[in-house]
Amino acid sequence: MTRLPFSSFSSFSGLFRDYTESPAELADFFNGDYRDPDALAASCTSAASSHANRDTLVRVMQAQADAFGVREATDHLIQKLADPASAAVVTGQQLGLLGGPLYTAYKALTTIQLAQDLEAKTGRPVVPVFWLEGEDHDFEEVASAGLLKGDDPGKITYLPDSDDQVGNAIGRMTVTPGIERVLEDLEHVLPPTDFREELLSDIRDAYAPGTSMIKAFVTLMERILGPGRIAYLSPDDADLKASVRDLFRKELDDFDSSSSLLRATSAKLEATWHVQVQTDPTNLFIHGDGRRAAIDAIEGGFQTRDGETMSSDEALARLEDDPGAFSPNVVMRPLMQDWVLPTAVYVAGPGEVAYFAQFKDLYDWAGLHMPIIYPRASVTLLERRIGRVLEKSEQTIPAFEDQVDKLFRDMVLGNMDVDIEEAFKEAASGIHQAINDIKPAIEGVDRSLIKSAEATRAAFMKEWSQLKGKVIKSEKQQHDVLRGQLERASSALFPMGIPQERYLSPVYFLNKYGPDFFSGLTDRLDLDTSAHQVLDI
């Protein structure tokens, strides 16, 4: 494994680079140093002690595991959460097509690793949990999967058969017959391997028409990670929402305070770093009639973004009668998560680290223990053929963040010991001068031989020009080979200019390296996630 500092890349924010490389600078915005074993152990104790009653949680998780078809595999993890001494390491992600980009798997693998590590060190049960962000309604954001066809990056996209489901929570959508186009595209893109047919069969089973999108995602994640290694929880559950009714009521009653706290913290962050989340009151959505709409505070009550108005009393009465109709936005989501789960640590991507920096005061406002925020493993998978290109070109992975044109130009200019055109031009002037110098002697012997001298000059210069052409052609061919190698490496490392982990689907590597590929990475990933990891495969 090679480790590269995040500061060597331009694609990570300054806040994230500081959090991973000098977190003391951001200590005031978080609840503990993720690198400190004592802080992690203390967070496990605090999380466990603040969640005495877990009956609803366990019952909901078991019912959902039944619905997802993973009860048998994951029940041992859910049962651990019934123990009042247990804590959770949690991560979450949207329901990306075919499991989403690679980083979704890396988040889950880091969560599994960290839970095992903390359980061994603290002696208490520590459960890895994947929070299924199925209430998000931006289908376009999760509807594509990035793959390589040969060396060419591209995406396959799932388009619903109609607009009926657009705007609804993705987890409430069902797979339609239109998925067949995705599967046909996938068959066309994936090259033949020993693992291809079994993988395609598993994907067809997971995304069978009529299956809920959330079940399809869980089914494929189990295939990617290995069965029973992480428990799953969807917030889109009426009983779970009922258990957080007090939190939602507090937001409806006191959104001025939560909004003010968020703005104040954001202003402090902006003085040095950036602000990831900007929202207007309130931090809730409402479900109904196949749509999910944000709730805005207006004078005397609330109004949804699609035009429904409610007085404050009406909104509170609706919450009392039907808590399942409400759902959290990006600000309220982690508060709901840590209201229902004994979360000691949350495994976050770079963007999530940035928005958690805004939330510490909100946890205090809600009366919740804020978990330690642990960066997920950030990884580049380096195949041998690409590793050879790096060795031959003497380039490092961060160099490929630049456009290939710029990298190619810099390498050609940097490696050029001599300007071929200029070298031939200078040498040719010497040849001309030599013939000019000898002409007086020729004329003194036999004036008629001057024409022969000029003919010799012309013939020589013709040969000279042909030699120059051959040299330039050879140089160009070498450059073409170099450019092809750089383009091949760029497609693998930064497809479409995007870091590999944010673009490529795990399916690409499962097809090449087999069903146990990602479960096998567990022992290879470093739990010290303060630097980007490069794994040779």
C-alpha positions in Angstrom: 0.0 0.0 0.0 1.0 3.5 -0.7 -0.3 6.5 1.3 -0.7 9.9 -0.2 -1.5 13.0 1.8 -4.9 14.6 0.9 -3.1 17.9 0.4 -1.4 16.4 -2.7 -4.8 16.4 -4.4 -6.9 19.3 -5.5 -10.2 17.5 -5.2 -10.4 17.6 -1.4 -11.5 20.7 0.4 -9.2 22.7 2.7 -11.5 21.8 5.6 -11.2 18.1 5.0 -7.4 18.3 4.5 -7.1 20.2 7.8 -9.4 17.7 9.5 -7.3 14.7 8.5 -3.8 16.3 8.7 -4.2 18.8 11.6 -7.5 18.3 13.2 -6.7 20.3 16.3 -7.4 23.4 14.2 -11.1 22.3 13.9 -11.4 20.8 17.4 -14.0 23.4 18.5 -16.4 22.2 15.8 -16.3 18.5 16.7 -16.8 16.2 19.7 -13.5 14.4 20.0 -10.4 13.5 18.0 -11.0 10.5 15.7 -7.4 9.5 16.1 -7.5 9.2 19.9 -8.4 5.7 21.2 -9.5 7.1 24.5 -11.9 9.5 22.9 -13.3 6.7 20.8 -13.8 4.5 23.8 -15.4 7.3 25.8 -17.8 8.0 22.9 -18.8 4.3 23.0 -19.6 4.7 26.7 -21.6 7.9 26.3 -23.6 6.6 23.3 -24.5 3.4 25.1 -25.6 5.1 28.3 -27.8 7.6 26.5 -29.9 4.8 24.8 -31.4 2.8 27.5 -34.6 1.8 25.6 -33.9 0.0 22.4 -37.0 -2.0 22.0 -38.5 0.0 19.1 -35.1 0.1 17.3 -34.5 -3.6 17.4 -38.1 -4.4 16.4 -38.0 -2.0 13.5 -34.6 -3.3 12.3 -35.7 -6.9 12.4 -38.9 -6.1 10.5 -36.9 -4.2 7.9 -34.4 -7.0 7.7 -37.3 -9.4 6.9 -38.5 -7.0 4.2 -35.0 -6.7 2.7 -34.5 -10.5 2.8 -31.4 -10.2 5.1 -32.8 -11.2 8.5 -31.0 -14.5 8.7 -27.7 -12.9 7.8 -27.8 -9.7 9.9 -29.9 -10.7 13.0 -26.8 -11.4 15.1 -25.9 -7.8 14.7 -29.4 -6.5 15.4 -29.5 -8.6 18.5 -26.4 -7.0 19.8 -28.1 -3.6 19.7 -30.6 -4.9 22.2 -27.8 -5.0 24.8 -27.9 -1.7 26.6 -24.1 -1.8 26.8 -23.7 -1.8 23.0 -22.7 1.1 20.8 -22.9 1.6 17.1 -20.5 2.7 14.4 -22.7 4.2 11.7 -22.4 5.3 8.1 -25.0 6.2 5.5 -25.5 6.8 1.8 -28.1 7.3 -0.8 -29.5 4.3 -2.7 -27.1 4.5 -5.7 -27.8 2.4 -8.8 -25.8 -0.9 -8.5 -24.5 0.1 -5.1 -23.5 3.6 -6.0 -19.8 4.6 -6.6 -16.9 2.8 -5.0 -16.8 5.1 -2.0 -20.1 3.7 -0.7 -18.4 0.3 -0.3 -15.4 2.0 1.3 -17.6 3.7 3.8 -19.2 0.4 4.7 -15.9 -1.4 4.9 -14.4 1.3 7.2 -17.5 1.0 9.4 -17.1 -2.8 9.6 -13.4 -2.5 10.4 -13.8 0.2 13.0 -16.7 -1.6 14.8 -14.6 -4.8 15.1 -11.6 -2.8 16.3 -13.6 -0.9 19.0 -15.4 -4.0 20.2 -12.0 -5.7 20.7 -10.5 -2.7 22.5 -13.5 -1.7 24.7 -14.9 -5.2 25.5 -18.4 -4.0 24.7 -20.6 -4.9 21.7 -20.1 -2.5 18.9 -22.4 -2.8 15.8 -21.7 -1.6 12.3 -24.9 0.0 10.9 -25.7 1.3 7.4 -28.2 4.1 7.4 -30.2 3.8 4.2 -30.9 7.3 2.9 -33.9 6.3 0.9 -36.0 9.4 1.7 -33.9 11.5 -0.7 -36.0 12.4 -3.7 -33.3 13.4 -6.2 -33.5 10.4 -8.4 -31.2 11.8 -11.1 -28.4 11.9 -8.5 -28.4 8.2 -7.9 -29.7 6.8 -11.3 -26.3 6.2 -13.0 -23.4 3.8 -12.5 -19.9 4.6 -13.9 -18.0 1.9 -15.7 -15.1 1.5 -18.1 -15.6 -0.1 -21.5 -12.1 -1.0 -22.4 -10.3 2.2 -21.5 -13.2 4.5 -22.2 -15.3 5.8 -19.2 -19.0 5.9 -19.5 -22.2 5.6 -17.5 -25.3 3.5 -17.7 -28.4 5.2 -16.5 -31.8 4.0 -15.3 -34.7 6.1 -16.5 -38.1 5.4 -14.9 -40.8 4.3 -17.4 -42.9 7.4 -16.5 -42.9 10.6 -14.5 -45.3 9.2 -11.9 -42.6 8.5 -9.3 -40.4 11.6 -9.9 -40.3 13.7 -6.7 -41.1 10.8 -4.5 -38.6 9.3 -2.0 -36.3 7.0 -3.8 -36.7 4.2 -1.2 -40.5 4.2 -1.9 -40.0 3.7 -5.6 -40.2 0.3 -7.2 -38.0 -1.1 -10.0 -39.9 -0.9 -13.3 -39.5 -2.9 -16.5 -37.3 0.0 -17.7 -34.5 -1.6 -15.7 -34.1 -4.1 -18.6 -32.4 -1.3 -20.6 -29.9 -0.9 -17.8 -29.2 -4.6 -17.7 -28.8 -4.8 -21.5 -26.3 -1.9 -21.4 -24.5 -3.6 -18.5 -24.1 -6.8 -20.5 -22.8 -4.8 -23.4 -20.2 -3.0 -21.3 -18.9 -5.8 -19.0 -16.2 -7.8 -20.7 -16.4 -11.7 -20.5 -14.8 -13.0 -17.4 -15.1 -16.1 -15.2 -17.4 -14.1 -12.9 -19.6 -12.2 -15.4 -22.6 -14.5 -15.7 -23.1 -15.1 -12.0 -22.7 -11.4 -11.3 -25.3 -10.4 -14.0 -27.6 -13.0 -12.6 -27.3 -11.6 -9.1 -27.9 -8.1 -10.4 -31.0 -9.2 -12.3 -32.3 -10.9 -9.1 -31.7 -7.8 -7.0 -33.3 -5.4 -9.5 -36.2 -7.5 -10.5 -39.2 -5.4 -11.6 -41.6 -4.8 -8.7 -38.8 -4.9 -6.1 -38.5 -1.8 -4.0 -35.4 0.4 -4.8 -34.3 0.1 -1.2 -34.4 -3.7 -1.2 -32.6 -3.8 -4.5 -29.8 -1.7 -3.0 -29.5 -3.7 0.2 -29.5 -7.0 -1.8 -26.6 -5.8 -3.9 -24.7 -4.3 -1.0 -24.8 -7.7 0.7 -23.3 -9.1 -2.5 -20.6 -6.5 -2.6 -19.6 -6.6 1.1 -20.4 -10.2 1.9 -23.5 -11.3 3.8 -24.2 -10.3 7.4 -21.3 -8.0 7.9 -23.3 -4.8 8.5 -26.8 -4.1 9.7 -29.2 -1.8 7.8 -31.7 0.7 9.0 -34.1 2.9 6.9 -35.5 6.0 8.6 -38.6 5.8 6.4 -40.6 3.9 9.0 -43.7 5.0 10.8 -42.7 3.4 14.2 -39.2 4.9 14.0 -40.7 8.3 13.2 -43.0 8.0 16.1 -40.0 7.4 18.4 -38.5 10.7 17.2 -41.7 12.7 17.3 -40.3 14.8 20.2 -37.3 15.8 18.0 -39.5 16.8 15.1 -41.8 18.6 17.4 -38.9 20.6 18.8 -37.9 21.6 15.3 -41.4 22.8 14.5 -41.7 24.6 17.8 -38.2 26.0 18.0 -36.9 26.3 14.4 -35.7 29.9 15.1 -33.2 28.5 17.6 -31.9 25.7 15.4 -31.6 28.0 12.4 -29.8 30.7 14.4 -27.3 28.1 15.8 -26.6 26.8 12.3 -26.0 30.3 10.9 -23.7 31.3 13.8 -21.6 28.2 13.4 -21.5 28.6 9.7 -20.3 32.1 10.0 -17.4 31.0 12.2 -16.4 28.3 9.7 -16.6 30.6 6.8 -13.9 32.8 8.3 -11.3 30.1 7.5 -12.9 27.3 5.6 -16.2 26.7 3.6 -19.8 26.0 4.5 -21.2 22.8 3.2 -24.9 23.2 4.1 -27.1 26.2 3.8 -30.8 25.7 4.6 -33.8 27.7 5.5 -36.2 26.9 8.4 -37.4 24.3 8.8 -35.2 21.2 8.5 -38.1 18.9 7.7 -39.8 17.5 4.6 -43.3 16.1 4.3 -44.4 13.1 2.3 -47.8 12.7 0.5 -49.4 11.8 -2.8 -46.2 10.4 -4.2 -44.1 13.5 -3.5 -41.6 14.8 -0.9 -41.6 18.5 -0.3 -39.5 20.8 2.0 -41.4 22.6 4.7 -40.7 26.4 5.0 -41.6 28.6 7.9 -43.9 31.4 7.1 -45.7 33.9 9.2 -48.2 32.1 11.4 -47.2 28.6 10.3 -45.6 26.6 7.5 -45.8 26.1 3.7 -44.4 23.2 1.7 -42.4 23.9 -1.5 -45.3 22.6 -3.6 -47.8 25.1 -2.0 -49.6 23.4 0.9 -50.0 25.7 3.9 -50.5 24.7 7.5 -50.8 26.6 10.7 -48.4 25.8 13.5 -51.2 23.9 15.4 -52.1 22.0 12.2 -48.5 21.0 11.6 -48.1 19.8 15.2 -51.4 17.9 15.1 -50.4 16.2 11.8 -47.1 15.2 13.4 -49.0 13.7 16.3 -51.4 11.8 14.1 -49.0 10.8 11.3 -45.3 11.1 12.2 -44.4 8.9 9.3 -45.4 11.7 6.9 -42.4 13.8 8.1 -38.8 13.2 7.1 -35.5 15.0 7.9 -33.4 17.1 5.6 -29.6 17.0 5.6 -29.4 18.9 8.9 -32.0 16.9 10.8 -31.0 13.5 9.4 -28.0 13.0 11.6 -30.0 14.2 14.6 -32.7 11.7 13.9 -30.1 9.0 13.3 -28.4 9.5 16.6 -31.7 9.9 18.4 -32.6 6.3 17.5 -29.1 4.7 17.4 -26.4 4.6 20.1 -24.0 6.1 17.7 -20.5 6.4 19.0 -18.8 7.1 15.7 -20.1 8.2 12.3 -17.9 7.2 9.3 -18.1 10.2 6.9 -17.0 11.1 3.5 -15.2 14.5 2.8 -18.4 16.4 2.2 -20.1 14.9 5.3 -17.1 15.8 7.5 -17.6 19.4 6.3 -21.3 19.5 7.2 -20.9 17.8 10.5 -18.5 20.7 11.4 -21.7 22.9 11.4 -23.8 20.7 13.7 -22.1 20.5 17.1 -24.4 23.2 18.6 -27.4 21.5 17.1 -26.6 18.3 19.0 -26.6 20.3 22.2 -29.9 22.0 21.2 -31.4 18.5 20.7 -29.9 17.1 23.9 -28.0 14.5 22.0 -24.5 12.9 22.2 -22.6 14.0 19.1 -20.6 11.0 17.7 -17.0 11.3 16.8 -16.7 11.9 13.0 -14.3 9.4 11.4 -13.1 9.9 7.8 -13.9 6.9 5.6 -11.1 5.2 3.8 -10.3 7.1 0.6 -8.9 4.6 -1.9 -7.5 4.3 -5.4 -7.4 0.7 -6.8 -4.3 0.5 -8.9 -4.4 -2.3 -11.5 -1.1 -3.7 -12.7 -1.4 -2.4 -16.2 -1.9 1.2 -14.8 0.9 0.7 -12.3 3.2 0.0 -15.2 2.2 3.2 -16.9 3.0 5.2 -13.7 6.4 3.5 -13.3 7.3 4.1 -17.0 6.2 7.7 -17.0 7.6 8.3 -13.6 4.3 10.0 -12.5 2.3 9.8 -9.3 -1.5 9.5 -9.1 -2.1 13.2 -8.2 -0.5 14.2 -11.5 -3.5 12.7 -13.3 -5.9 15.2 -11.7 -4.7 17.6 -14.4 -6.1 17.3 -18.0 -4.1 14.7 -20.0 -3.3 17.4 -22.6 -1.4 19.4 -19.9 0.3 16.4 -18.4 1.4 15.2 -21.9 2.7 18.6 -22.8 4.6 19.0 -19.6 6.1 15.5 -19.9 7.1 16.0 -23.6 8.7 19.4 -22.9 10.4 18.1 -19.7 11.9 15.0 -21.4 13.0 16.8 -24.5 16.8 17.0 -24.4 17.0 18.5 -27.9 14.7 20.4 -30.3 14.8 18.1 -33.4 13.8 20.8 -35.9 16.4 23.2 -34.5 19.1 20.6 -34.4 18.7 19.6 -38.0 18.5 23.3 -39.0 21.8 24.1 -37.3 23.5 21.0 -38.8 22.2 21.8 -42.3 23.7 25.3 -42.1 27.1 23.6 -41.4 26.7 21.4 -44.5 25.8 24.4 -46.7 28.8 26.2 -45.3 31.1 23.3 -46.0 30.1 23.1 -49.6 30.4 26.9 -50.0 33.9 26.7 -48.5 35.0 24.0 -50.9 33.6 25.7 -54.0 36.7 28.0 -54.6 39.0 25.0 -54.6 36.7 23.1 -57.0 36.5 26.2 -59.3 40.3 26.5 -59.3 40.7 22.9 -60.5 37.8 22.6 -62.9 35.1 25.3 -63.2 32.7 22.8 -64.9 32.5 20.8 -61.6 30.7 23.6 -59.8 27.4 22.2 -61.2 28.3 18.8 -59.7 29.0 20.4 -56.3 25.5 22.0 -56.4 24.0 18.7 -57.5 25.8 17.1 -54.6 24.4 19.8 -52.3 20.8 19.2 -53.5 21.1 15.4 -53.3 22.6 15.6 -49.8 19.9 18.0 -48.6 17.2 15.7 -50.0 18.6 12.8 -48.0 19.0 15.1 -45.0 15.4 16.1 -45.2 14.3 12.5 -45.4 16.4 11.6 -42.4 14.8 14.5 -40.5 11.4 13.2 -41.4 12.1 9.7 -40.2 13.4 11.1 -36.9 10.4 13.3 -36.4 8.0 10.5 -37.3 9.7 8.2 -34.8 9.5 10.9 -32.1 5.8 11.4 -32.9 5.1 7.7 -32.7 6.8 7.7 -29.3 4.7 10.6 -28.2 1.6 8.9 -29.5 2.4 5.8 -27.4 3.0 8.0 -24.4 -0.2 9.9 -24.9 -2.2 6.7 -25.2 -0.6 5.4 -22.0 -1.4 8.6 -20.2 -5.0 8.6 -21.4 -5.4 4.9 -20.4 -4.1 5.7 -16.9 -6.2 8.9 -16.6 -9.4 6.9 -17.5 -8.7 4.4 -14.8 -7.6 6.9 -12.1 -9.7 9.9 -12.8 -12.5 8.8 -15.3 -14.0 11.9 -16.8 -11.8 14.0 -14.6 -13.5 12.6 -11.4 -11.6 10.6 -8.8 -12.0 6.8 -9.4 -13.8 6.3 -6.0 -16.4 8.8 -6.9 -17.1 7.6 -10.4 -16.7 3.8 -10.9 -19.2 1.2 -9.7 -18.0 -1.7 -7.6 -19.6 -3.9 -10.3 -16.6 -3.1 -12.6 -14.2 -4.7 -10.2 -16.5 -7.6 -9.1 -16.6 -8.6 -12.8 -12.9 -8.6 -13.1 -11.8 -10.0 -9.8 -14.6 -12.0 -8.4 -17.4 -12.0 -5.8 -15.0 -11.8 -2.8 -13.0 -8.8 -4.0 -14.4 -6.2 -1.6 -14.8 -8.4 1.4 -11.1 -9.3 0.8 -10.2 -5.6 1.0 -11.2 -5.5 4.7 -7.8 -6.7 5.9 -5.9 -4.5 3.4 -7.5 -1.2 4.2 -5.7 0.8 6.8 -7.9 2.1 9.7 -5.6 5.1 9.8 -7.7 7.0 7.2 -5.8 10.3 7.6 -4.2 9.8 4.1 -5.4 8.5 0.7 -4.6 4.8 0.2 -3.4 3.3 -3.0 -4.0 -0.5 -3.2 -2.2 -2.6 -5.8 -4.5 -5.2 -7.3 
